[in-house]
Amino acid sequence: MELYELTALELAQKLRTGEVTQQEAVEAALSRIHATQPGNNAFVTVDGPVFSAADLYASPLAGVPMAYKDNICTKGVPTTCASKILEGFVPCYDATVVERLSAAGAVSMGKLNMDEFAMGSTSETSHCGPVKNPWDLTRAAGGSSGGAAAAVAAGEVWYAIGSDTGGSIRQPAAYCGVTGMKPTYGTVSRYGLIAYASSLDQMGPIARSAADCAAVLDLIQGRDPRDGTSLDAPAGGLLASLTGDLKGKKIGLPVDCFGEGLTPEVRTAVLAAAEVLKARGAEVEEFALPVMEYVVPTYYIIAAAEASSNLSRFDGVKYGWRAEGYEDLTSLYCKTRTQGFGSEVKRRILLGTFVLSSGYYDAYYKKALQVKALIKKAFDEAFAKYDLLLTPVAPTTAPKLGESLTDPLKMYLSDIYTVSVNLAGLPALSMPCGFDGKGMPIGAQLIGPALGDGGVLNAAHAFQLDTGWHKKSPKGGDAQ
């Protein structure tokens, strides 16, 4: 078995025993990046990693090469959100997750490609060019954390940190056949994450297995006084709690997530995953969750409104790229934003400004907040009956490159099963559960109640103990 086929925890164990040296691990990562980057375009910046032998005992993942999505601030390393408007921006500080992983002996290989400002579902809106799926380079890797999912799937790194505003960790993880976890909102500090929609954004891991994700979350979760939304909740112990025992657990299957628009192959694979969980001791039952009908319009109104506010700071004055040939301040703003933002970012800023404007605020934004409260209530009621919910991650497998860009509405609807989790602030995980007839990965989504991250990870771990989908690699993912 090649090093890149190991899980992060397996590599870390070999590093601790001396079977593999840190130099060998880093060289293996660089070799994979060299072989696959021309094909999948997962990285926007490749670092020269710094490490020491003492780091090997800092944590269960010490010494393991990893990478960060390009919207996470890294001191001295360019952070551009894959946008022209942040070209040349180099942060003077590290995000909290970067600080914590560095202290735990993480070895960063660089920054990962993404949809511009995390706005997209295919990682094709990047100023750095589209990310391509390692399983088929004619298909999208998903988004917006497409670079993170592609890099892990191709074996360029053993885990990555992405961000999830409406499914941006889980959906690309499903498309690329890896495991991705969006933790409970507030359990991972957002300090140093360049905001898209502040009430929905959350960082989390993409890795090969649920156990790897648990190990990463043990290192990055916890209260941070620099983030006002950070929860003072128990942190750590997730990896140690993975027993695989599901006896007595009740899992709900929302019938509203298995109807129109879902391809038969995805439905079959997810229902087969339910049978595996049942065989592990869980009780599985169908139920109605009609609020799912409203999640996509609610999400896009709230996310666009927050984006129009958050992105107003990018004006060509304080940092990043500045247009030339302006006459006055208004002209500077106009030219910089016109030339610096891509079309999808402009579309969402315009939509957000519209729904916040006088005369439309009550009709759209206020109404969306009311529906968001109803969505959270519906999930609370579901979790009064069930320990976990099981749904598809996306209605289809990865689309062909270019398909979604010609139809933005189709792209938005690809998030139909994931955005509700962010609106309700819940933990959810995407795990590989099969392949379609074209050989593309299929993902199943496990959703838990707030602060139920451990239960989600344990159910996924139980599934992965009895299946091998997460161990599959895409022919090495080499450039084609």
C-alpha positions in Angstrom: 0.0 0.0 0.0 1.3 3.5 -0.9 1.6 6.1 1.8 -1.1 8.3 0.2 -3.6 5.4 0.6 -3.3 5.4 4.4 -5.6 7.3 6.7 -4.2 10.2 8.6 -4.2 8.2 11.9 -2.5 5.3 10.2 0.3 7.5 8.8 0.7 9.2 12.3 1.2 5.8 13.9 3.9 4.9 11.4 5.6 8.3 12.0 5.6 7.7 15.8 7.0 4.2 15.5 9.7 5.4 13.0 8.5 3.1 10.2 8.1 6.4 8.2 10.1 9.6 8.7 8.6 13.0 8.6 10.8 13.7 5.6 9.4 10.7 3.8 5.8 11.8 4.6 6.4 15.3 3.3 8.2 14.0 0.2 5.3 11.6 -0.5 2.9 14.5 -0.3 5.0 16.7 -2.6 5.3 13.8 -5.0 1.5 13.4 -5.1 1.0 17.1 -5.5 3.5 17.2 -8.4 1.7 14.2 -10.1 -1.9 15.3 -9.6 -2.0 19.1 -9.4 -1.7 19.6 -13.1 -4.9 17.5 -13.5 -7.1 18.5 -10.6 -5.9 22.0 -9.7 -6.6 21.5 -6.0 -3.9 23.8 -4.7 -3.5 27.6 -5.2 -0.3 27.8 -3.1 2.1 25.0 -2.1 4.2 25.8 1.0 7.7 24.7 2.0 6.6 22.9 5.2 8.5 23.4 8.4 8.7 20.5 10.9 10.8 19.0 13.7 11.1 15.5 15.2 9.7 16.8 18.6 6.4 17.5 16.9 5.7 13.8 16.5 4.4 13.5 20.1 2.3 16.7 20.1 -1.0 15.0 19.2 -2.4 11.8 17.5 -2.0 13.6 14.1 1.4 15.2 14.7 3.6 15.2 11.6 0.8 14.4 9.1 0.8 16.6 6.0 -2.4 18.6 5.6 -3.7 21.8 4.0 -6.1 24.7 4.5 -8.9 26.1 2.3 -7.8 29.5 0.9 -10.3 31.4 2.9 -8.6 30.6 6.2 -6.0 33.1 7.3 -2.4 31.8 7.5 0.3 34.2 8.7 2.9 35.0 5.9 1.1 32.8 3.4 -1.2 34.3 0.7 -5.0 34.0 1.5 -7.1 35.1 -1.5 -10.5 33.3 -1.2 -9.7 32.3 -4.9 -10.6 35.9 -5.9 -8.8 38.5 -7.9 -9.9 41.2 -5.4 -7.7 39.6 -2.7 -4.7 39.0 -5.0 -1.5 39.5 -3.1 -3.1 39.6 0.3 -0.9 38.0 3.0 -2.4 37.9 6.5 -0.3 39.0 9.5 -1.9 36.5 11.8 -3.1 32.8 11.9 -6.7 31.7 12.2 -7.4 30.0 15.6 -7.7 26.6 13.8 -4.3 27.2 12.3 -2.8 28.1 15.7 -4.3 25.0 17.3 -3.2 22.6 14.6 0.3 24.1 14.4 0.6 23.6 18.2 -0.5 19.9 17.6 2.3 19.3 15.1 0.4 19.7 11.9 2.5 20.1 8.7 0.8 22.4 6.3 1.4 21.8 2.6 -0.4 25.0 1.5 -3.7 26.6 0.5 -6.5 24.9 -1.4 -8.6 26.0 -4.3 -12.3 26.9 -3.8 -15.3 28.7 -5.2 -14.6 32.4 -5.1 -15.4 33.6 -1.5 -17.0 30.2 -1.0 -19.9 31.1 -3.3 -20.7 28.1 -5.5 -21.3 24.4 -5.4 -18.7 23.1 -7.9 -15.4 25.1 -7.3 -15.7 26.5 -10.8 -16.1 30.1 -9.8 -12.5 30.3 -8.7 -10.2 33.1 -10.1 -7.5 30.3 -10.1 -9.5 28.1 -12.5 -11.9 25.2 -11.7 -11.0 22.2 -9.4 -11.4 18.9 -11.3 -12.7 15.7 -9.7 -9.8 13.1 -9.3 -12.3 10.3 -10.2 -13.0 11.9 -13.6 -11.2 15.1 -14.6 -14.1 16.1 -16.8 -16.4 16.4 -13.7 -16.6 19.0 -10.9 -15.1 18.3 -7.5 -18.0 20.0 -5.7 -17.9 23.2 -3.7 -17.0 25.4 -2.3 -14.3 23.3 -0.6 -13.6 21.4 -3.8 -9.8 21.8 -3.5 -9.9 20.3 0.0 -11.9 17.3 -1.1 -9.9 16.7 -4.3 -6.6 17.0 -2.5 -7.6 14.3 0.1 -9.1 12.0 -2.6 -6.0 12.3 -4.7 -3.7 11.6 -1.8 -2.0 15.0 -2.0 -2.6 15.5 1.8 -4.1 13.2 4.5 -6.6 15.7 5.7 -7.7 19.3 5.0 -9.6 22.0 6.8 -12.6 23.4 4.8 -15.5 25.7 5.5 -19.2 24.9 5.3 -21.8 27.6 4.8 -24.5 25.4 3.2 -22.8 22.1 2.5 -19.4 23.2 1.3 -17.6 20.5 3.2 -20.1 17.7 2.8 -21.1 18.0 -0.8 -17.5 18.0 -2.3 -16.6 15.2 0.1 -19.5 13.2 -1.4 -18.5 14.0 -5.0 -14.9 13.0 -4.3 -15.5 9.9 -2.3 -14.1 11.1 1.1 -15.4 11.9 4.5 -16.3 15.5 5.5 -17.7 16.8 8.8 -19.5 20.1 9.5 -19.5 20.4 13.3 -22.1 22.1 15.5 -22.1 25.9 14.9 -19.9 27.6 17.5 -17.8 24.6 18.5 -15.0 25.6 16.1 -13.8 29.2 16.3 -14.4 31.3 13.2 -11.6 33.7 14.1 -9.5 34.0 10.9 -12.1 32.6 8.6 -12.9 35.2 5.9 -16.6 35.5 6.2 -19.2 34.7 3.6 -22.4 34.4 5.8 -21.3 34.7 9.5 -24.4 33.0 11.0 -23.9 29.9 8.8 -20.2 29.5 8.3 -18.3 26.8 10.1 -14.9 25.2 9.6 -14.4 21.4 9.7 -12.3 18.5 8.5 -12.2 16.5 5.3 -10.3 13.2 5.5 -10.5 9.6 4.5 -12.4 8.3 7.5 -14.7 9.4 10.3 -12.0 8.5 12.8 -9.6 11.0 11.1 -12.3 13.6 11.3 -12.8 13.0 15.0 -9.1 13.3 15.6 -9.0 16.6 13.8 -12.0 18.0 15.6 -10.5 17.0 19.0 -7.7 19.4 18.1 -9.7 22.4 16.7 -12.9 22.5 18.8 -13.1 24.6 22.0 -14.0 28.0 23.3 -12.2 31.0 21.7 -12.6 34.4 23.3 -11.8 36.1 20.0 -14.9 34.7 18.4 -18.2 36.0 19.9 -20.2 33.1 18.5 -17.8 30.5 20.0 -19.6 28.2 22.5 -18.4 27.3 25.9 -19.1 23.7 25.4 -17.2 20.4 26.3 -14.5 19.7 23.7 -12.2 16.8 23.0 -12.7 13.1 23.5 -14.4 12.5 20.1 -11.8 10.0 18.9 -11.8 8.1 22.1 -15.6 7.8 22.1 -15.8 5.9 18.7 -17.1 2.5 19.7 -19.1 1.6 16.7 -22.0 0.5 18.9 -25.4 1.6 17.6 -27.6 -0.6 19.8 -30.7 1.4 20.9 -30.1 4.3 18.5 -33.0 5.5 16.4 -32.2 6.8 13.0 -34.9 8.8 11.0 -35.1 8.8 7.2 -36.9 12.0 6.1 -39.1 10.9 3.2 -39.0 14.4 1.9 -35.3 13.8 1.1 -35.9 10.7 -1.0 -38.5 12.0 -3.5 -38.4 14.0 -6.7 -35.1 15.0 -8.1 -33.0 12.3 -6.4 -31.4 9.9 -8.9 -32.3 6.2 -8.4 -28.6 5.2 -7.9 -28.1 7.7 -5.1 -31.4 6.6 -3.4 -30.4 3.0 -3.6 -26.9 3.6 -2.2 -28.2 5.7 0.8 -30.9 3.2 1.6 -28.3 0.4 1.5 -26.3 2.5 4.0 -29.4 2.5 6.3 -29.4 -1.3 6.2 -25.7 -1.4 7.3 -26.5 0.9 10.2 -29.5 -1.3 11.0 -27.3 -4.4 11.1 -25.0 -2.6 13.6 -28.0 -2.4 16.0 -29.8 0.9 15.0 -33.5 1.1 14.5 -34.3 2.9 11.2 -37.7 4.5 10.5 -39.1 6.8 7.9 -40.8 10.1 8.9 -42.0 13.3 7.2 -40.0 16.6 7.3 -42.1 18.9 5.1 -40.1 21.9 6.1 -37.4 20.8 3.6 -39.5 22.4 0.9 -38.4 25.8 2.2 -34.8 25.4 3.0 -33.1 26.4 -0.3 -34.9 29.8 -0.7 -34.5 30.6 3.0 -30.8 29.8 2.9 -30.0 31.8 -0.2 -31.8 34.9 1.1 -30.0 34.8 4.4 -26.6 33.9 3.0 -26.8 36.5 0.2 -27.9 39.2 2.7 -25.0 38.5 5.0 -22.6 38.3 2.1 -23.6 41.7 0.8 -22.6 43.1 4.2 -19.5 41.0 4.8 -18.0 41.7 1.3 -18.5 45.5 1.5 -15.0 45.6 3.2 -13.4 44.7 -0.1 -13.1 48.1 -1.8 -9.5 48.4 -3.0 -8.5 50.7 -0.1 -7.4 48.6 2.9 -6.0 45.4 1.4 -6.0 43.2 -1.7 -6.1 44.2 -5.3 -6.9 47.7 -6.5 -8.1 48.7 -10.0 -6.2 51.4 -12.0 -7.5 54.5 -13.8 -10.0 55.7 -11.2 -10.9 59.4 -10.8 -12.3 59.6 -7.3 -13.3 57.3 -4.3 -16.6 56.2 -5.8 -14.8 55.4 -9.1 -12.2 53.4 -7.2 -14.9 51.3 -5.4 -16.8 50.8 -8.6 -13.9 49.7 -10.8 -12.2 47.6 -8.1 -15.4 45.6 -7.4 -16.4 45.4 -11.0 -13.1 44.0 -12.1 -12.2 42.2 -8.8 -15.3 40.1 -8.1 -16.5 37.2 -10.3 -20.0 36.9 -11.7 -21.4 34.6 -9.0 -20.1 36.8 -6.2 -21.7 39.8 -7.9 -24.9 37.9 -8.3 -25.1 37.1 -4.6 -24.1 40.6 -3.5 -26.8 42.1 -5.6 -29.4 39.6 -4.3 -28.4 40.3 -0.7 -28.5 44.1 -1.2 -31.9 43.8 -2.7 -33.5 41.7 0.1 -32.0 44.1 2.7 -33.2 47.2 0.9 -36.0 49.4 2.1 -39.4 48.1 0.9 -38.1 44.5 0.5 -36.6 43.8 4.0 -39.9 42.6 5.5 -41.0 40.7 2.5 -37.8 38.7 2.1 -35.1 38.9 4.7 -37.4 39.1 7.8 -39.6 36.3 6.4 -36.5 34.2 5.8 -35.5 34.6 9.4 -38.9 33.5 10.5 -38.8 30.4 8.3 -35.3 29.7 9.6 -36.8 29.5 13.1 -39.4 27.1 11.9 -36.7 24.9 10.3 -34.8 24.8 13.6 -38.0 23.9 15.4 -38.8 21.1 12.9 -35.4 19.6 13.5 -35.7 19.9 17.3 -39.0 18.0 17.0 -37.3 15.3 14.9 -34.5 14.9 17.4 -37.0 14.4 20.2 -37.8 11.1 18.4 -34.6 10.2 16.7 -30.9 10.2 17.7 -29.7 10.8 14.1 -31.1 11.5 10.6 -29.9 9.9 7.4 -30.2 11.6 4.0 -28.4 11.8 0.7 -25.8 14.6 0.5 -26.7 15.7 -3.1 -29.4 14.6 -5.6 -26.9 13.4 -8.1 -23.2 12.5 -8.3 -20.6 15.1 -9.6 -21.8 17.0 -12.7 -19.8 17.6 -15.8 -17.6 20.8 -15.7 -19.6 23.7 -17.0 -23.1 22.2 -16.5 -23.9 24.1 -13.3 -22.4 27.5 -14.4 -24.9 27.7 -17.3 -27.8 27.2 -14.9 -27.3 28.9 -11.4 -30.7 27.7 -10.2 -29.6 24.1 -10.8 -26.4 24.7 -8.9 -28.4 26.2 -5.9 -30.8 23.2 -5.9 -27.8 20.8 -5.6 -27.6 22.0 -1.9 -31.1 21.0 -1.1 -30.1 18.3 1.4 -27.3 20.2 3.1 -28.3 23.8 3.7 -30.9 23.0 6.4 -28.1 21.8 8.7 -26.4 25.2 8.6 -29.7 27.0 9.1 -30.3 25.0 12.2 -26.7 25.0 13.4 -26.4 21.2 13.6 -23.5 18.8 13.1 -23.5 16.6 10.0 -21.2 14.3 8.1 -20.8 13.1 4.6 -19.5 9.5 4.1 -18.9 7.5 1.0 -21.5 4.8 0.5 -21.2 3.6 -3.1 -20.7 4.5 -6.8 -22.9 5.2 -9.7 -22.8 3.5 -13.1 -20.2 5.9 -14.3 -17.9 5.1 -11.4 -18.5 8.4 -9.5 -18.7 8.4 -5.7 -22.0 8.7 -3.8 -22.3 10.2 -0.3 -24.7 9.6 2.6 -25.3 12.3 5.2 -25.7 11.7 8.9 -27.2 14.6 10.9 -27.2 14.9 14.6 -28.7 17.3 17.2 -26.8 20.4 18.4 -23.6 19.3 20.2 -24.3 15.7 19.1 -21.1 15.6 17.0 -19.9 12.5 18.8 -23.0 10.5 17.9 -22.7 11.5 14.3 -19.0 10.5 14.1 -19.7 7.2 15.9 -22.5 6.2 13.5 -20.2 7.0 10.5 -17.4 5.1 12.2 -19.7 2.1 12.7 -20.7 2.2 9.0 -17.0 2.4 8.0 -16.1 -0.6 10.2 -18.4 -2.7 8.0 -17.8 -1.2 4.6 -14.8 -0.2 2.5 -16.1 2.7 0.4 -13.9 5.2 2.2 -10.8 3.1 1.4 -11.3 3.5 -2.4 -8.8 5.7 -4.3 -9.3 7.2 -7.8 -6.7 5.3 -9.8 -4.1 7.4 -8.0 -5.8 10.6 -9.3 -2.9 11.3 -11.6 -3.2 14.1 -14.2 -4.8 12.8 -17.4 
